[in-house]
Amino acid sequence: MIPAQFRYQRANTVEEALAALAEHGDEAKPLAGGHSLLPLMKLRLAAPEVLVDLAPLDELRFVRLDGDTVRIGALTRHHDLHGDGVLREHAPLLAHVAGEVGDQQVRHRGTIGGSLVHADPAADLAAALLACDGTLVARGPRGEREIPATEFFLGPFTTPLEPDELLTEVRLPRQTGRGWAFEKFTRRAIDWAIVGVAVCGQSVGLVNMAGTPLRASATERALASGAPIAEAAELAAEGTSPVDEPHATAEYRRHLARVLTARALEAAAA
Ligand SMILES: Cc1cc2nc3c(=O)[nH]c(=O)nc-3n(C[C@H](O)[C@H](O)[C@H](O)COP(=O)(O)OP(=O)(O)OC[C@H]3O[C@@H](n4cnc5c(N)ncnc54)[C@H](O)[C@@H]3O)c2cc1C
């Protein structure tokens, strides 16, 4: 499997990357860890004429606490998120979920920004960010804008980012006092989730239950009105539209969503 021909351009600063994207428009694609983009290119499902390599941009690799906000650079790798002391203390759900993504090789190359912009409905970090009430920061020729995670996932592999914008940062409130848990059901240990559930306090993010990662809104409303966990978890599949596949039917996924939500809420409350 060989990708279509492309030109390779290495960006040494964010400004250089933005200039390259502005010059080539939707013929260009930023390259982060390459673990989603390169397979698509090999399958010829993506054929950018120019790849703008973000690898040298160390300025987008960080985790820091800024008042009550945890700030994460878009190029921070899953492995580094998982081991980061600040993240483990102030946003432990996200740190834990980063350690559940794929295998060692994927976690050493893949970045949080690449995972979120790729917008795969089966992405673990996207559901965790939804549960954490996160925000994404995009920079482009028109300046910087913040997009709440609840408005970022528009459809399968679709986000509101323009071709000339870069995702630069992810922000989330400190998780202080909010219990958390992540349940991921897979066929093999390193697989993508058949269904996953991320809980932070009374917020619930679902992996692979629709064309986008989404919140289990009916469960959240039930919890907010004082329903017991078992009752609220029974509503976890409401408003979802999971895919029907031979190895996991839609009904099986709805069942999993209910069971995993109950488990995650119980664990978060313990
Ligand atoms: C074998 C395998 C198993 C996996 N298992 C899992 C799993 O269990 N759970 C899971 O959640 N994920 C899994 N993944 C996906 C993994 O998390 C990828 O790392 C991630 O989806 C993409 O990150 P990346 O840095 O490699 O992005 P890339 O592949 O480089 O880019 C992905 C997309 O985002 C764009 N992009 C990247 N960075 C930016 C930026 N800063 N601004 C604007 N656009 C940007 C690119 O142009 C491209 O369109 C798996 C991948 C593989 C190959």
Ligand as a Chemical Component Dictionary entry (heavy atoms), coordinates in Angstrom:
data_LIG
# 
_chem_comp.id                   LIG 
_chem_comp.type                 NON-POLYMER 
_chem_comp.pdbx_formal_charge   0 
_chem_comp.three_letter_code    LIG 
# 
loop_
_chem_comp_atom.comp_id 
_chem_comp_atom.atom_id 
_chem_comp_atom.alt_atom_id 
_chem_comp_atom.type_symbol 
_chem_comp_atom.charge 
_chem_comp_atom.model_Cartn_x 
_chem_comp_atom.model_Cartn_y 
_chem_comp_atom.model_Cartn_z 
_chem_comp_atom.pdbx_ordinal 
LIG C1  C1  C 0 -2.887 0.384  15.503 1  
LIG C2  C2  C 0 -3.590 1.613  16.031 2  
LIG C3  C3  C 0 -4.393 1.484  17.154 3  
LIG C4  C4  C 0 -5.055 2.597  17.666 4  
LIG N1  N1  N 0 -5.842 2.437  18.764 5  
LIG C5  C5  C 0 -6.505 3.495  19.270 6  
LIG C6  C6  C 0 -7.342 3.360  20.417 7  
LIG O1  O1  O 0 -7.493 2.288  20.998 8  
LIG N2  N2  N 0 -7.989 4.474  20.859 9  
LIG C7  C7  C 0 -7.853 5.681  20.265 10 
LIG O2  O2  O 0 -8.460 6.655  20.722 11 
LIG N3  N3  N 0 -7.044 5.859  19.206 12 
LIG C8  C8  C 0 -6.372 4.795  18.688 13 
LIG N4  N4  N 0 -5.553 4.974  17.600 14 
LIG C9  C9  C 0 -5.413 6.310  16.999 15 
LIG C10 C10 C 0 -4.264 7.059  17.652 16 
LIG O3  O3  O 0 -4.717 7.609  18.865 17 
LIG C11 C11 C 0 -3.732 8.189  16.774 18 
LIG O4  O4  O 0 -2.529 8.599  17.304 19 
LIG C12 C12 C 0 -4.580 9.415  16.674 20 
LIG O5  O5  O 0 -5.864 9.105  16.212 21 
LIG C13 C13 C 0 -4.003 10.408 15.670 22 
LIG O6  O6  O 0 -2.951 11.115 16.233 23 
LIG P1  P1  P 0 -1.666 11.484 15.381 24 
LIG O7  O7  O 0 -0.872 12.433 16.191 25 
LIG O8  O8  O 0 -1.024 10.242 14.917 26 
LIG O9  O9  O 0 -2.336 12.311 14.162 27 
LIG P2  P2  P 0 -2.051 12.282 12.591 28 
LIG O10 O10 O 0 -2.311 10.933 12.050 29 
LIG O11 O11 O 0 -0.750 12.913 12.283 30 
LIG O12 O12 O 0 -3.206 13.287 12.129 31 
LIG C14 C14 C 0 -4.567 12.948 12.225 32 
LIG C15 C15 C 0 -5.410 14.071 11.604 33 
LIG O13 O13 O 0 -5.333 15.252 12.398 34 
LIG C16 C16 C 0 -4.760 16.338 11.668 35 
LIG N5  N5  N 0 -3.920 17.047 12.642 36 
LIG C17 C17 C 0 -2.983 16.485 13.449 37 
LIG N6  N6  N 0 -2.522 17.411 14.312 38 
LIG C18 C18 C 0 -3.165 18.566 14.025 39 
LIG C19 C19 C 0 -3.130 19.883 14.606 40 
LIG N7  N7  N 0 -2.358 20.184 15.654 41 
LIG N8  N8  N 0 -3.935 20.834 14.062 42 
LIG C20 C20 C 0 -4.735 20.553 12.998 43 
LIG N9  N9  N 0 -4.820 19.328 12.435 44 
LIG C21 C21 C 0 -4.047 18.342 12.961 45 
LIG C22 C22 C 0 -4.023 15.705 10.505 46 
LIG O14 O14 O 0 -3.938 16.586 9.394  47 
LIG C23 C23 C 0 -4.919 14.506 10.211 48 
LIG O15 O15 O 0 -6.045 14.912 9.469  49 
LIG C24 C24 C 0 -4.899 3.873  17.050 50 
LIG C25 C25 C 0 -4.083 4.006  15.922 51 
LIG C26 C26 C 0 -3.436 2.896  15.409 52 
LIG C27 C27 C 0 -2.554 3.059  14.206 53 
# 
loop_
_chem_comp_bond.comp_id 
_chem_comp_bond.atom_id_1 
_chem_comp_bond.atom_id_2 
_chem_comp_bond.value_order 
_chem_comp_bond.pdbx_ordinal 
LIG C1  C2  SING 1  
LIG C2  C3  SING 2  
LIG C2  C26 DOUB 3  
LIG C3  C4  DOUB 4  
LIG C4  N1  SING 5  
LIG C4  C24 SING 6  
LIG N1  C5  DOUB 7  
LIG C5  C6  SING 8  
LIG C5  C8  SING 9  
LIG C6  O1  DOUB 10 
LIG C6  N2  SING 11 
LIG N2  C7  SING 12 
LIG C7  O2  DOUB 13 
LIG C7  N3  SING 14 
LIG N3  C8  DOUB 15 
LIG C8  N4  SING 16 
LIG N4  C9  SING 17 
LIG N4  C24 SING 18 
LIG C9  C10 SING 19 
LIG C10 O3  SING 20 
LIG C10 C11 SING 21 
LIG C11 O4  SING 22 
LIG C11 C12 SING 23 
LIG C12 O5  SING 24 
LIG C12 C13 SING 25 
LIG C13 O6  SING 26 
LIG O6  P1  SING 27 
LIG P1  O7  DOUB 28 
LIG P1  O8  SING 29 
LIG P1  O9  SING 30 
LIG O9  P2  SING 31 
LIG P2  O10 DOUB 32 
LIG P2  O11 SING 33 
LIG P2  O12 SING 34 
LIG O12 C14 SING 35 
LIG C14 C15 SING 36 
LIG C15 O13 SING 37 
LIG C15 C23 SING 38 
LIG O13 C16 SING 39 
LIG C16 N5  SING 40 
LIG C16 C22 SING 41 
LIG N5  C17 SING 42 
LIG N5  C21 SING 43 
LIG C17 N6  DOUB 44 
LIG N6  C18 SING 45 
LIG C18 C19 SING 46 
LIG C18 C21 DOUB 47 
LIG C19 N7  SING 48 
LIG C19 N8  DOUB 49 
LIG N8  C20 SING 50 
LIG C20 N9  DOUB 51 
LIG N9  C21 SING 52 
LIG C22 O14 SING 53 
LIG C22 C23 SING 54 
LIG C23 O15 SING 55 
LIG C24 C25 DOUB 56 
LIG C25 C26 SING 57 
LIG C26 C27 SING 58 
# 
